[in-house]
Every structure is written in structure tokens, then in C-alpha cells.
């Protein structure tokens, strides 16, 4: 039993406009770094799945609309930050297939836990909000519903550590009594502008902790411990993480001062809770992070903690 990295063959096919921070080099950088771990990791590819899995989260109308909106040639734009090409469609579907592979592999007891290293990201995408902010399909929320529908779990959780508020995830999980969602992020009007502490979800199932620009490791980890305390009380059957590393000091977009080692601590502390509540069932999905070096170092730290399970 061990840790699996799930990558896609199509992450490079999701072409973006020149200079766009969310580009294929991010994934290539992480893969190169994690390949140095040699035999300690299992590498897997996406599984095929029924599109109904996406409809269960986004609804049929949104799913049909989005999947029919990709241009035949050149660039199309879901919003000004979210360019796509024809092959972006398969790339986005493969991220979902990668997450399904991660979950099924854990449920089949082939692995303990998994990190899905793929793009495009998903946490800003919601049915009402549309695909936006570099995000097409909300793979994390699709995966939560897959866990509930396929494996009949009663309670599942999503922890979003990206520097941006997971507004798409929040919108999709707002009235889900059986799903705990927590987001730590930069507040003060930073994109997307949502995620204030008083946004708690219909069933008090959402925790938002907005933080200030310049937040350092100690301040962040103290806030994250508040998330973990709520996670422990919720006592989930499976835990997902929206693993964004744009809170790193080195990141060109985020304005926090996290260090790569913090992603070891974040992961280690999270796994300690999941060991108690759900035998360590844990999948992380890459979201943001725009420094190649930062992506490499924090992914390495994240995976070090996963391997220690
Ligand atoms: Zn982000």
C-alpha cells in the first residue's frame, strides 16, 4: 500500500494564451520533481467514466452547455482569464477521470492515498457561476458526489488550501448537509472576492477563514488548525483537498508568505485526522500555484507526508 500520483496525457493539450500563468509547464515541473522519488510512488492514468458523474454535480444543462462550447479552431474564452482550445475539453474530462481513478484505487485497497497532478483546475467553477478563473469543471465537487453516490458514504469533506477562495465549490456545496467544506484564503477583495467568515452554508457546513496579505507560516497554520478541529468534529468518511500552492511566498500571484515545508505540515496534520476518522482515505487535487519552483518544492513536501502514512 502506498501513494499514487495520477497524471493525464492531455494536460499539455489544454493550450492557453501566451504568458498565461496556468500553463502546461506547471504540471511538467511537478512530474519531473516527483519522478526523482523513483520507486516510492505508483503512477496511474485517468479512468473512463460516465458523463452522468459530471451531471450529478453541475446539472445536465451546464454539462451540455460547457462540453459543446469548445471552439473547433483557435481560442475560445469562458471568461477573459479562461481561454480554451478544442482539446481543452478532453483535458478537463481527464482531470475528472484522474480523480475517479484515485478514489477507486483507494477503495480497491491498491493504495492508501493519492495526489492528482493535472490541469485545468476546478475550484472556481460552479453551475451558477460558470467556468471561470482558469477553471472548467469542478472536479473536487464531482468527486465528492461520486463518493456519496458510488460508495454510499454518509459524510465527506473538502479542504481548500488555495490562496483564492473556492467560490465554485462553495456554491455547489452550499446546501449539502452531508459535506463539510472549508477554505483558507486571502480576503480583502482578492479574487474572487467571496469567502467571508459569515458565509457558513445552509446547514453551517461551510467554514471560511479569510486571511490578510503577508500571512506567514505560523499565522496560516494556526488558522488551518481551526479547520482541522472542525474536520475532526465532522468525522468524515473520506477527505479531499483542493491543493493550491499559490499561497507560497515565491508565487507571482498570491500575496501570502507560505513556505514549501508548510505543505508537509498541512498534509501531515490533515492525515492525522483522517487516520482517526476514515482510515486515512485522502485524495488531493492540484488547483493553483504559478511558480514552477514553488510547485515542485511544495508538491515534494506534500507527497513526503502522503508517503509517511
Ligand atoms: Zn488560486
Boltz pocket constraint, residues with backbone or C-beta under 6 A from the ligand:
constraints:
  - pocket:
      binder: B
      contacts: [[A, 162], [A, 163], [A, 164], [A, 244], [A, 246], [A, 287], [A, 288], [A, 289]]
      max_distance: 6.0
